[in-house]
């Protein structure tokens, strides 16, 4: 009996997923840039620091539940590779149930959640007051934002990246337009930026439901025995648990980074906020390729195609290095001008330029950090992801402690070291995991 012959994975397939994801992702840091610019032109460092702190809190809070997108994408791609297309609707509905329960819980717990979070962040009184205003409004978008994670993961898992692109662009463009209108034209201040985020997630969810309904062959009606299949539920919960622990470790790094910046003063916090937008640009370029790795590795995993899996890995990492080099050069050439565009405060501009070199260096180690994340998600190597991320967190903290005498420069150096640890550890474990998976 001959083994099945699988088609080769090509760069065209990589960019069929990565291209739309990159375009969509590029609009996401634009939200931060637009919000930073709109608030920054109010010429109040406390307001700028407040929107920066609150935005990062929400990025991290929703990011904690990014397993909804990752696992939905991986399970959908694996079902596609295995030819189990009837499972698509069940995967989507399971994701909606989990997203709804988590989102409602976040709304119910908003007051203690805000109190604990802001006390840990340690910002000044003015920054914390502005951030709290933003938080108490935007938290109402939680069920919508998490459900949108599920829809986007479900679409990309089926290699319907163009539809995912359209939905994400709808969300992001509405957010940017509403932010400018509410903050600048309606003078709603930081509350306007929060309301804009809620409106955008609501519009995206409505559009996503319409798209998913048209795609789902059986609609959203799934037999109870299929929806609550014991083996599939146990596997989904185990994978989600491990990805959540891994993501919590990742979030700890960025919350720690933000908290140390906040304790260094409003100017340093604002400067780090401006530079964080650069970091997001490079990260979302690389995340586009990670999306391709998740879908292609998931599909080839489901099809038991070892050669296709290895080809997907090679192509994603190779193209990632090329993109990283281009992004670093662009940051070096245009970084100072972009800093001047995003803030009018000369003290913030000067501080941001002092640390620009770190965001110029970040993309290259980011290739391996993001690339292997996508590969591990697609193969649902969740326990390994969890353990290696926890180890990377320890390396980050040890590096920061060793370099703490250098202040904000030491903090940025520890963050770059964290990127190196993530990609290096996952790369070192990859060959053994590959052999074990396809033996």
VOZA-379088 format. One line per field, with one value per residue (C-alpha): residue number from 0; x, y, z. Coordinates in nm, 4 decimals, always signed. Layout:
# VOZA-379088
i <- (NUM:...)
x <- (X:...)
y <- (Y:...)
z <- (Z:...)
***
This chain:
# VOZA-379088
i <- (0:1:2:3:4:5:6:7:8:9:10:11:12:13:14:15:16:17:18:19:20:21:22:23:24:25:26:27:28:29:30:31:32:33:34:35:36:37:38:39:40:41:42:43:44:45:46:47:48:49:50:51:52:53:54:55:56:57:58:59:60:61:62:63:64:65:66:67:68:69:70:71:72:73:74:75:76:77:78:79:80:81:82:83:84:85:86:87:88:89:90:91:92:93:94:95:96:97:98:99:100:101:102:103:104:105:106:107:108:109:110:111:112:113:114:115:116:117:118:119:120:121:122:123:124:125:126:127:128:129:130:131:132:133:134:135:136:137:138:139:140:141:142:143:144:145:146:147:148:149:150:151:152:153:154:155:156:157:158:159:160:161:162:163:164:165:166:167:168:169:170:171:172:173:174:175:176:177:178:179:180:181:182:183:184:185:186:187:188:189:190:191:192:193:194:195:196:197:198:199:200:201:202:203:204:205:206:207:208:209:210:211:212:213:214:215:216:217:218:219:220:221:222:223:224:225:226:227:228:229:230:231:232:233:234:235:236:237:238:239:240:241:242:243:244:245:246:247:248:249:250:251:252:253:254:255:256:257:258:259:260:261:262:263:264:265:266:267:268:269:270:271:272:273:274:275:276:277:278:279:280:281:282:283:284:285:286:287:288:289:290:291:292:293:294:295:296:297:298:299:300:301:302:303:304:305:306:307:308:309:310:311:312:313:314:315:316:317:318:319:320:321:322:323:324:325:326:327:328:329:330:331:332:333:334:335:336:337:338:339:340:341:342:343:344:345:346:347:348:349:350:351:352:353:354:355:356:357:358:359:360:361:362:363:364:365:366:367:368:369:370:371:372:373:374:375:376:377:378:379:380:381:382:383:384:385:386:387:388:389:390:391:392:393:394:395:396:397:398:399:400:401:402:403:404:405:406:407:408:409:410:411:412:413:414:415:416:417:418:419:420:421:422:423:424:425:426:427:428:429:430:431:432:433:434:435:436:437:438)
x <- (+0.0000:+0.1446:+0.1557:-0.0682:+0.0981:+0.0589:+0.1101:+0.4212:+0.3878:+0.4915:+0.5628:+0.2388:+0.0441:+0.2364:+0.1480:-0.2107:-0.2457:+0.0344:-0.0352:-0.3927:-0.2935:-0.0104:-0.2357:-0.4980:-0.2382:-0.0803:-0.4062:-0.4016:-0.0976:-0.2484:-0.5234:-0.2578:-0.0898:-0.4193:-0.5171:-0.1711:-0.1759:-0.5320:-0.4649:-0.1053:-0.2241:-0.4181:-0.0658:-0.1160:+0.1460:-0.0849:-0.3633:-0.1163:+0.0259:-0.3278:-0.4419:-0.1099:-0.1471:-0.5136:-0.4538:-0.1715:-0.3889:-0.6595:-0.4076:-0.2804:-0.6243:-0.7705:-0.4378:-0.4691:-0.7649:-0.5994:-0.6208:-0.9734:-0.8247:-0.5224:-0.7013:-0.9952:-0.7501:-0.5472:-0.8462:-1.0147:-0.6964:-0.6391:-1.0004:-0.9485:-0.6327:-0.8041:-1.1098:-1.3443:-1.5268:-1.8441:-1.6585:-1.6272:-1.9605:-1.9026:-1.5593:-1.7134:-2.0009:-1.7724:-1.5554:-1.8556:-1.9713:-1.6289:-1.5873:-1.9286:-1.8709:-1.5298:-1.6526:-1.9459:-1.7175:-1.4830:-1.7735:-1.9014:-1.5535:-1.4607:-1.4348:-1.1980:-1.0113:-0.9490:-0.8444:-0.5914:-0.4520:-0.3972:-0.2437:+0.0060:+0.0837:+0.1927:+0.1282:+0.0928:-0.2440:-0.3207:-0.2258:-0.4256:-0.7357:-0.7312:-0.6648:-0.9520:-1.1959:-1.0908:-1.1017:-1.4542:-1.5978:-1.3991:-1.4502:-1.8047:-1.6555:-1.5091:-1.7655:-1.7611:-1.3817:-1.3376:-1.6082:-1.4264:-1.1112:-1.3085:-1.4447:-1.1045:-0.9364:-1.2147:-1.1794:-0.7988:-0.8101:-1.0093:-0.7569:-1.0210:-0.7655:-0.9196:-1.2469:-1.0587:-0.8715:-1.1959:-1.3455:-1.0349:-1.0046:-1.3709:-1.3041:-0.9854:-1.1020:-1.4228:-1.2109:-0.9755:-1.2494:-1.4604:-1.1539:-1.0743:-1.4378:-1.5068:-1.1738:-1.1047:-1.4398:-1.6668:-1.4037:-1.4893:-1.1275:-1.0064:-1.3649:-1.4146:-1.1250:-1.2802:-1.6264:-1.4712:-1.3217:-1.6606:-1.8374:-1.5721:-1.5912:-1.9720:-1.9632:-1.7019:-1.9038:-2.2206:-2.0295:-1.8522:-2.1767:-2.3175:-2.0042:-1.9875:-2.3574:-2.3128:-2.0105:-2.1338:-2.3004:-2.5180:-2.5591:-2.4972:-2.7162:-2.4930:-2.6229:-2.5556:-2.3632:-2.1258:-2.0922:-2.0140:-1.8099:-1.6097:-1.2749:-1.2842:-1.3864:-1.1057:-0.8512:-0.9821:-0.9705:-0.6198:-0.4820:-0.6578:-0.5266:-0.1660:-0.1878:-0.3452:-0.0623:+0.1900:+0.0138:-0.0057:+0.3732:+0.4065:+0.1694:+0.3660:+0.6705:+0.4888:+0.3009:+0.6300:+0.7850:+0.5004:+0.4965:+0.8705:+0.8276:+0.5402:+0.7479:+1.0205:+0.7833:+0.5190:+0.7709:+0.9395:+0.6008:+0.4858:+0.8122:+0.7847:+0.4239:+0.5359:+0.8086:+0.5639:+0.3784:+0.6990:+0.7266:+0.3684:+0.4353:+0.7217:+0.5333:+0.2269:+0.4352:+0.5839:+0.2465:+0.1157:+0.3726:+0.2891:-0.0731:+0.0491:+0.2488:-0.0553:-0.2785:-0.0266:+0.1255:-0.2216:-0.3427:-0.0343:-0.0527:-0.4141:-0.3176:-0.0152:+0.2097:+0.5566:+0.7266:+0.4629:+0.4998:+0.8772:+0.8406:+0.5944:+0.8425:+1.1309:+0.9368:+0.7851:+1.1204:+1.3041:+1.0529:+1.0401:+1.4113:+1.3711:+1.0823:+1.2631:+1.5632:+1.3435:+1.1474:+1.4667:+1.6068:+1.2802:+1.2823:+1.6412:+1.5634:+1.2238:+1.2035:+1.2831:+1.0301:+0.7574:+0.8302:+0.7826:+0.4535:+0.3112:+0.3815:+0.4303:+0.6066:+0.9760:+1.0751:+0.8842:+1.0357:+1.3866:+1.3347:+1.1861:+1.4795:+1.7223:+1.5797:+1.4934:+1.7891:+1.6121:+1.3093:+1.5467:+1.7121:+1.3889:+1.2545:+1.5301:+1.4991:+1.1248:+1.1254:+1.2013:+0.9847:+0.6759:+0.7527:+0.7927:+0.4877:+0.2834:+0.4394:+0.3771:+0.0161:-0.0580:+0.0743:-0.0967:+0.2355:+0.0784:+0.2618:+0.5994:+0.4888:+0.3826:+0.7038:+0.9388:+0.7550:+0.7777:+1.1516:+1.1799:+0.9984:+1.2589:+1.5372:+1.3734:+1.3491:+1.7080:+1.8306:+1.6399:+1.7800:+2.1345:+2.0858:+1.8573:+2.1339:+2.0996:+1.7387:+1.5076:+1.7905:+1.8359:+1.4620:+1.4616:+1.7695:+1.5906:+1.2946:+1.5213:+1.6789:+1.3316:+1.2694:+1.5986:+1.5101:+1.1617:+1.2777:+1.5987:+1.4364:+1.1542:+1.4012:+1.6156:+1.3173:+1.1633:+1.3560:+1.2653:+0.8977:+0.8864:+1.0299:+0.7906:+0.4864:+0.5465:+0.7311)
y <- (+0.0000:+0.3345:+0.6387:+0.9276:+1.1861:+1.5407:+1.8569:+2.0612:+2.3723:+2.6844:+3.0504:+3.1308:+2.9369:+3.1085:+3.4535:+3.3586:+3.3513:+3.5852:+3.8625:+3.9408:+3.8932:+4.1451:+4.4023:+4.3569:+4.3618:+4.6800:+4.8622:+4.7461:+4.9489:+5.2373:+5.2366:+5.2943:+5.5584:+5.7397:+5.7213:+5.8339:+6.1205:+6.2303:+6.2301:+6.3513:+6.6687:+6.7570:+6.8295:+6.6541:+6.3871:+6.2359:+6.1782:+6.0297:+5.8053:+5.7097:+5.5971:+5.4162:+5.2334:+5.1433:+5.0318:+4.8040:+4.6630:+4.5747:+4.4390:+4.2116:+4.1302:+4.0237:+3.8707:+3.6395:+3.4832:+3.4752:+3.0970:+3.1484:+3.2567:+3.0258:+2.7049:+2.7780:+2.8344:+2.5211:+2.2890:+2.4222:+2.3805:+2.0292:+1.9369:+2.0757:+1.8684:+1.5554:+1.6123:+1.6576:+1.9643:+1.8697:+1.9651:+2.3314:+2.4495:+2.2689:+2.4336:+2.7774:+2.7321:+2.5907:+2.8994:+3.1344:+2.9681:+3.0058:+3.3645:+3.4662:+3.3176:+3.4833:+3.8196:+3.8314:+3.7369:+4.0262:+4.2741:+4.1418:+4.1642:+4.5009:+4.6963:+4.4617:+4.3926:+4.7652:+4.8201:+4.5379:+4.6190:+4.9906:+4.9380:+4.6981:+4.9352:+5.2103:+5.5109:+5.8663:+5.9896:+6.1736:+5.8785:+5.6328:+5.8543:+5.8844:+5.5129:+5.4174:+5.6273:+5.4430:+5.1009:+5.1265:+5.2039:+4.9717:+4.6648:+4.6394:+4.5339:+4.2148:+3.9555:+4.1108:+4.1281:+3.7665:+3.6420:+3.8253:+3.6276:+3.3089:+3.4242:+3.5377:+3.2124:+3.0086:+3.1907:+3.1725:+2.8042:+2.7400:+2.9439:+3.2158:+3.4828:+3.7468:+3.7343:+3.7597:+4.0573:+4.2312:+4.1848:+4.3031:+4.6096:+4.6939:+4.6785:+4.8818:+5.1520:+5.2107:+5.2347:+5.4925:+5.7083:+5.7007:+5.7898:+6.0985:+6.2108:+6.1560:+6.2832:+6.5748:+6.6816:+6.5981:+6.6773:+6.3556:+6.3104:+5.9736:+5.8473:+5.9031:+5.6721:+5.3989:+5.4391:+5.4125:+5.0726:+4.9412:+5.0582:+4.8997:+4.5577:+4.5602:+4.6395:+4.3693:+4.1069:+4.1800:+4.1579:+3.8407:+3.6644:+3.7402:+3.6037:+3.2920:+3.2167:+3.2283:+2.9949:+2.7390:+2.4579:+2.3563:+2.7066:+2.7393:+2.4409:+2.1622:+1.8351:+1.8230:+1.4973:+1.6601:+1.9909:+1.8269:+1.5328:+1.4304:+1.3623:+1.6841:+1.8914:+1.7482:+1.8146:+2.1683:+2.2503:+2.1050:+2.2995:+2.6194:+2.5808:+2.5427:+2.8296:+3.0485:+2.9758:+3.0439:+3.3708:+3.4727:+3.4402:+3.6512:+3.9131:+3.9243:+4.0377:+4.3273:+4.4327:+4.4285:+4.6366:+4.8903:+4.9061:+4.9766:+5.2477:+5.4005:+5.4090:+5.5928:+5.8874:+6.0149:+6.1168:+5.7754:+5.6001:+5.8219:+5.7654:+5.3886:+5.4127:+5.5850:+5.3242:+5.0440:+5.1415:+5.0728:+4.7367:+4.6570:+4.7340:+4.4832:+4.2322:+4.2362:+4.1884:+3.8779:+3.7746:+3.7595:+3.4906:+3.3226:+3.3051:+3.1265:+2.8853:+2.8137:+2.7354:+2.5436:+2.3503:+2.2743:+2.1538:+1.9387:+1.8054:+1.6992:+1.5393:+1.3624:+1.5302:+1.5476:+1.6935:+1.9650:+2.0537:+2.0899:+2.2941:+2.5267:+2.5836:+2.6559:+2.8989:+3.0939:+3.1459:+3.2325:+3.4976:+3.6244:+3.7041:+3.9013:+4.1072:+4.1705:+4.3188:+4.5514:+4.6695:+4.7390:+4.9518:+5.1499:+5.2148:+5.3372:+5.5740:+5.7125:+5.6511:+6.0076:+6.1610:+5.9194:+6.0000:+6.3704:+6.2913:+6.0963:+6.3461:+6.7216:+6.7094:+6.7796:+6.5941:+6.2836:+6.3102:+6.3309:+6.0318:+5.8206:+5.8948:+5.7857:+5.4321:+5.3994:+5.1632:+4.8870:+4.8774:+4.8772:+4.5620:+4.3856:+4.2445:+3.9868:+3.7873:+3.8407:+3.6267:+3.3122:+3.4047:+3.4626:+3.1999:+2.9133:+3.0311:+2.9814:+2.6419:+2.5184:+2.6428:+2.4736:+2.1423:+2.1998:+2.1407:+2.3329:+2.1742:+2.2540:+2.6121:+2.6561:+2.5250:+2.7124:+3.0412:+3.0056:+2.9504:+3.2555:+3.4635:+3.3640:+3.4590:+3.7999:+3.8719:+3.7595:+3.9805:+4.2825:+4.2298:+4.2089:+4.5284:+4.7261:+4.9761:+5.0997:+5.2118:+5.2202:+5.1055:+4.7937:+4.7322:+4.7480:+4.5215:+4.2629:+4.2721:+4.2004:+3.9163:+3.7757:+3.7636:+3.5782:+3.3273:+3.2558:+3.1814:+3.0069:+2.7650:+2.6714:+2.6283:+2.3973:+2.1746:+2.1728:+1.8762:+1.6370:+1.7412:+1.6978:+1.3461:+1.2490:+1.3875:+1.2215:+0.9033)
z <- (+0.0000:-0.1076:+0.1194:+0.0063:-0.2177:-0.0868:-0.2927:-0.2133:+0.0012:-0.1894:-0.1175:-0.2992:-0.0347:+0.2441:+0.1141:+0.0370:+0.4169:+0.5283:+0.2759:+0.3842:+0.7499:+0.7120:+0.5485:+0.8214:+1.0969:+0.9644:+1.0311:+1.3942:+1.5102:+1.3152:+1.5810:+1.8441:+1.6308:+1.5674:+1.9365:+2.0456:+1.7953:+1.8799:+2.2553:+2.2102:+2.0397:+2.3539:+2.4871:+2.8229:+2.9067:+3.1718:+2.9168:+2.6677:+2.9380:+3.0455:+2.7030:+2.6602:+2.9921:+2.9374:+2.5782:+2.6851:+2.9652:+2.7127:+2.4663:+2.7423:+2.8857:+2.5517:+2.4535:+2.7559:+2.5779:+2.2360:+2.2640:+2.1267:+1.7943:+1.8034:+1.8955:+1.6654:+1.3790:+1.4572:+1.5046:+1.1905:+0.9824:+1.1178:+1.0370:+0.6858:+0.6366:+0.7670:+0.5457:+0.8450:+0.7146:+0.9025:+1.2219:+1.1152:+1.2599:+1.5890:+1.6269:+1.5659:+1.8125:+2.0833:+2.0430:+2.0703:+2.3934:+2.5565:+2.4284:+2.5619:+2.9070:+2.9429:+2.8123:+3.0538:+3.3433:+3.2589:+3.2625:+3.5964:+3.7496:+3.5996:+3.9279:+4.1182:+3.7946:+3.7417:+4.1034:+4.1058:+3.7607:+3.8180:+4.1613:+4.0041:+3.7170:+3.9542:+3.7285:+3.8545:+3.9798:+3.6552:+3.4349:+3.6473:+3.6491:+3.2693:+3.2231:+3.4569:+3.2524:+2.9366:+3.1056:+3.2507:+2.9071:+2.6829:+2.9063:+2.7642:+2.4314:+2.5840:+2.4622:+2.1143:+2.0889:+2.2007:+1.9641:+1.6841:+1.7760:+1.7165:+1.3809:+1.2542:+1.3621:+1.2008:+0.8688:+0.8547:+0.9519:+0.6345:+0.4324:+0.3820:+0.4662:+0.2387:+0.4310:+0.7598:+0.6133:+0.5204:+0.8667:+1.0485:+0.8268:+0.8964:+1.2712:+1.2556:+1.0155:+1.2142:+1.5290:+1.3766:+1.2246:+1.5417:+1.7528:+1.5472:+1.5394:+1.9087:+2.0457:+1.8117:+1.6671:+1.9640:+2.2304:+2.4200:+2.5300:+2.6462:+2.6852:+2.3119:+2.2293:+2.4470:+2.2943:+1.9481:+2.0375:+2.1573:+1.8404:+1.6191:+1.7881:+1.7642:+1.3926:+1.3336:+1.5193:+1.3213:+0.9925:+1.1069:+1.1982:+0.8536:+0.6821:+0.8992:+0.8453:+0.4690:+0.4849:+0.7386:+0.5447:+0.8395:+0.9803:+1.3531:+1.4405:+1.5705:+1.7261:+2.0996:+2.0699:+1.8190:+2.0005:+2.3347:+2.2043:+2.5133:+2.3441:+2.1426:+2.4450:+2.6587:+2.3845:+2.3265:+2.6997:+2.7406:+2.4436:+2.5535:+2.9082:+2.7944:+2.5444:+2.8129:+3.0589:+2.7824:+2.6964:+3.0633:+3.0829:+2.7680:+2.9064:+3.2317:+3.0352:+2.8690:+3.1836:+3.3733:+3.0947:+3.1066:+3.4878:+3.5056:+3.2418:+3.4402:+3.7576:+3.5667:+3.5152:+3.2713:+3.0052:+2.9972:+2.9905:+2.7028:+2.5112:+2.5544:+2.4347:+2.1149:+2.0562:+2.1319:+1.8145:+1.6176:+1.7908:+1.6977:+1.3305:+1.3154:+1.5286:+1.3079:+0.9933:+1.1533:+1.2942:+0.9374:+0.8625:+1.1943:+1.0747:+0.7633:+0.9802:+1.1953:+0.8984:+0.6857:+0.9747:+1.1081:+0.7706:+0.7040:+1.0604:+1.0026:+0.6688:+0.8282:+0.5699:+0.7297:+0.4229:+0.3876:+0.7540:+0.7218:+0.4018:+0.5752:+0.8571:+0.6202:+0.4025:+0.6919:+0.8653:+0.5425:+0.4389:+0.7963:+0.7949:+0.4731:+0.6089:+0.9374:+0.7623:+0.5555:+0.8604:+1.0579:+0.7754:+0.7510:+1.1256:+1.1083:+0.8192:+0.9200:+1.2950:+1.4120:+1.1730:+1.2868:+1.6512:+1.5753:+1.4005:+1.6952:+1.9744:+2.0050:+2.3437:+2.2922:+2.6097:+2.4950:+2.1455:+2.2878:+2.5187:+2.2377:+2.0051:+2.2780:+2.2767:+1.9059:+1.8493:+2.0422:+1.8133:+1.5151:+1.6542:+1.7589:+1.4268:+1.3582:+1.6828:+1.6477:+1.3312:+1.5265:+1.8250:+1.6105:+1.3456:+1.5884:+1.7829:+1.4661:+1.3980:+1.7525:+1.7475:+1.4150:+1.5459:+1.8847:+2.0633:+2.3492:+2.6472:+2.4889:+2.4125:+2.7735:+2.9275:+2.6947:+2.7440:+3.1215:+3.0867:+2.8585:+3.1226:+3.3804:+3.1381:+3.0827:+3.4554:+3.5152:+3.2301:+3.3595:+3.7108:+3.5722:+3.3663:+3.6005:+3.6754:+3.3150:+3.3728:+3.0712:+2.8407:+3.0545:+3.0397:+2.6586:+2.6408:+2.8569:+2.6173:+2.3190:+2.5177:+2.5771:+2.2011:+2.1554:+2.4285:+2.2861:+1.9342:+2.0382:+2.2811:+2.0446:+1.7571:+1.9679:+2.0574:+1.7090:+1.5561:+1.8383:+1.8310:+1.4531:+1.4729:+1.7510:+1.5686:+1.2318:+1.3249)
***
